[in-house]
Every structure is written in C-alpha cells, then in structure tokens.
Amino acid sequence: MSKRLSMPEEKSKRIAIGATIGGVLLVIMLVVIIVVQFVQMGVRRRMLNENRALIEKLQQENERNEHDLERFDDDLKYLYALYMGYLPPNSNG
C-alpha cells in the first residue's frame, strides 16, 4: 500500500485544509472586530456620561448667572433712578 494519495484526494485534502484555515482566520477577524466594537462602545459611553455631567454643571452655572444678572440689573436700575434724581420712598429728602 502506498502512502501517497491520488491526485483528486490530495487536491480535496488541500482544499479542505485551505477552507479550514480560511474559516479560522475569519472567526479570529470577527472576534477582533467584536472586541474593538465593545471597546469603542465603552469609550463612547464614558464620553457621553462626561458630557452629560458637564451639561448639568453648565446648566446650574447658567441658572446662577441668570439670577446674578437679574440682581445686577435691578441694582443698575436703582442706581440710574438715583442718578436721575428719584429718591427712595423712605428718604427724608
């Protein structure tokens, strides 16, 4: 008995080995792609959370600044009224 395979058997064996290697490489590539996607999702989620925290902080600062602006506007109107000669109601002028 000869250990040598006939030509069609040898060719089919090579095709099977090639297909197996191709399949394994495909699976490895898909796993790498999935891992990269999960990492990107984690990075984006972290950035989203950071952005949400920053938005909340800026909204609070905006509310505080609006309150200060209203107070300064009232003070400015009061000072302008005094400048124009209006006296406060409790003055003895």
Buried (B, 14 or more C-beta within 10 A) or exposed (E): EEEEEEEEEEEEEEEEEEEEEEEEEEEEEEEEEEEEEEEEEEEEEEEEEEEEEEEEEEEEEEEEEEEEEEEEEEEEEEEEEEEEEEEEEEEEE
